[in-house]
Every structure is written in C-alpha cells, then in structure tokens.
Amino acid sequence: MTAAEATESDVPKWAPPLDADGLRFVLKQMATWTPLDVKAIFDDLEAAIGYQVEASRRPAKRLPAVLRAVMRRPGRGSPAAAPATVELVVRLRSHLARLGNIAVADPKFPPTDVMVQLVERGRPMRDEHAPGDQEQTLALARRLAFVLSDLVEELIEARYIEDDE
C-alpha cells in the first residue's frame, strides 16, 4: 500500500505519553527545577576542603572559614555544630545526590567504573545521621566533599557536565 492509498483507519490513533496527573507532575518538576551550578559546587568544596581542592580549579589562599572557626575555639569538649557547618553538609549532600543522578541517569551513556564507585561511596554518607557536635559535623562535611570533588572532576572529564570556567 502506498501513502496515497492509506486511509484514516490504517493510521494508529495518537495517544498522549502521559495522563493529566503525569503532565501535572512534569510541570511541577519543571517549575521547581534549577540549573546545575558548578560554581556553587566548587564554592562549597572550597568551604569544606578549600586548601585541598585541585589547584587548577579553585586555589584557596587561606583556610576555609569553618576550619578557622574550629581552630580558634577555646576550651575542651565539642560544642554543638554551628549552623553554617550544618547548612554546608546539607548543600554537599544535595550536590552529591544530584551529581550521582547525573552520573547514572542515561542508559545510552553508562557511568564509568570510577563514577559508579564514587556514587556508591557517597550514598551512605548522604543518608548518614548528622552528628551533633562541631568536629564530627565538620568531619562529615570533609568526607562528603572529598567524594564530591572526585565525582565532579570525573563528570567534567567525561563531559557529563561542563566546568564553570
């Protein structure tokens, strides 16, 4: 049968890919979506492990503010975690979750073995209960930052994301 001979009954009826609830969900996701801000990731990495972030990315000229505050702390014992440190941990967890999703999202471009290892190493830390004292919270932030730093570098190298420079 040629195209000219095809009738309306021969052509399958179009069906939308999503129902109304599915379309509302997609609309909600698009409305709340924010673009990936690699600069913000590097800023948070610098706040957590600034002097150890790869020199070609963001050289730090001084210790991060969080570390300076801990080093200045007089007395013994561990005070409650500072709100800035807790907020940093929340942001690092969010970055790690988002980059982990980017690494494994597209089956046409499977993640490298290194990406899989980093995502698996970061997953327990994303779910780890936030410690109550400053030193343990800072240690968690640093552990998150080291995994995040390696993952962001791997994603940039594999061209999954673009560097901010």
C-alpha positions in Angstrom: 0.0 0.0 0.0 1.3 3.4 -0.9 0.9 6.5 1.2 -1.8 7.8 -1.1 -3.8 4.6 -0.6 -3.6 4.7 3.3 -6.8 5.7 4.9 -7.5 7.2 8.3 -8.4 3.7 9.7 -4.9 2.4 8.8 -3.1 5.0 10.8 -2.9 4.3 14.6 -4.6 6.9 16.7 -2.2 9.1 18.6 -2.2 8.7 22.4 -0.5 11.2 24.7 2.5 9.8 26.5 1.2 10.9 29.9 -2.2 11.3 31.6 -3.2 14.5 33.2 -1.6 13.6 36.6 1.7 12.8 34.8 1.6 16.1 32.9 1.0 17.9 36.2 3.9 16.1 37.8 6.2 17.1 34.9 5.0 20.7 35.1 5.7 20.8 38.8 9.2 19.4 38.3 10.0 21.9 35.6 8.7 24.8 37.7 10.9 23.9 40.6 14.0 22.8 38.6 17.1 24.8 39.0 20.1 24.5 36.6 23.2 22.8 37.9 25.5 25.5 39.3 29.1 24.1 39.1 30.5 27.3 40.6 28.3 26.8 43.7 29.6 23.2 44.0 33.2 24.4 43.8 32.4 27.2 46.3 31.0 24.6 48.8 34.0 22.4 48.2 36.3 25.3 49.0 34.4 25.9 52.2 34.8 22.3 53.3 38.3 21.4 52.0 39.4 24.7 50.3 43.2 24.3 50.6 43.0 20.7 49.3 40.8 21.3 46.2 42.7 20.8 43.0 44.9 23.9 42.3 43.8 24.2 38.7 40.2 24.5 39.8 39.9 26.9 42.7 43.1 27.6 44.5 42.4 28.7 48.1 44.7 31.3 49.7 43.6 30.6 53.3 41.9 28.0 55.4 38.1 27.8 54.9 36.1 29.9 57.4 34.6 26.8 59.0 38.0 25.3 59.8 39.3 28.7 61.1 36.4 28.9 63.5 37.1 25.4 64.8 40.8 26.1 65.2 40.0 29.3 67.2 37.6 27.5 69.6 38.9 27.7 73.1 38.4 25.1 75.8 37.7 21.4 75.8 34.9 19.3 74.5 32.9 19.6 71.4 30.3 22.3 71.1 27.1 21.8 69.1 27.6 22.0 65.4 27.5 25.6 64.0 24.5 26.3 61.8 26.9 27.2 58.9 28.5 23.8 59.1 25.1 22.0 59.2 24.0 24.1 56.2 27.2 23.2 54.4 26.6 19.5 55.0 23.0 19.8 53.6 24.3 21.5 50.5 27.1 19.0 50.0 24.6 16.1 50.3 22.4 17.8 47.8 25.2 18.3 45.3 26.3 14.7 45.8 22.8 13.4 45.2 22.3 15.5 42.1 25.7 14.6 40.5 25.1 10.9 41.4 21.8 11.1 39.5 23.5 12.7 36.5 26.2 10.0 36.5 23.7 7.1 36.2 20.7 8.8 34.6 21.2 8.0 30.9 21.4 4.3 29.9 22.8 5.4 26.5 25.8 6.8 28.3 26.5 4.4 31.2 28.7 5.7 34.0 32.4 4.8 34.2 33.5 2.3 36.8 35.0 5.2 38.8 31.7 7.1 38.7 29.9 4.0 40.0 32.4 3.6 42.8 32.1 7.3 43.8 28.3 7.2 43.8 28.3 4.0 45.9 30.8 5.5 48.3 28.8 8.7 48.7 25.4 7.0 49.1 25.8 6.0 52.8 27.2 9.5 53.6 24.1 11.1 52.1 21.9 9.1 54.4 24.2 9.3 57.5 22.6 10.9 60.6 24.0 14.4 61.1 26.3 14.4 64.1 25.5 16.7 67.0 28.9 18.3 67.6 31.0 20.6 65.5 34.0 18.4 65.0 32.0 15.4 63.8 29.8 17.5 61.6 33.0 19.1 60.1 34.4 15.6 59.5 31.2 14.5 57.7 31.4 17.7 55.6 35.0 16.9 54.6 34.2 13.2 53.8 31.3 14.3 51.6 33.5 17.0 50.0 36.3 14.6 49.1 33.8 12.2 47.3 32.0 15.1 45.7 35.3 16.6 44.5 36.3 13.3 42.8 32.8 12.9 41.3 32.6 16.4 39.9 36.1 16.0 38.3 35.2 12.6 36.8 31.9 14.0 35.4 33.7 17.0 33.9 36.4 14.8 32.4 33.8 12.5 30.9 31.9 15.6 29.6 28.7 14.7 31.5 28.8 18.3 32.9 30.6 21.5 31.9 33.1 23.3 34.1 32.1 26.8 35.2 35.3 28.2 33.7 
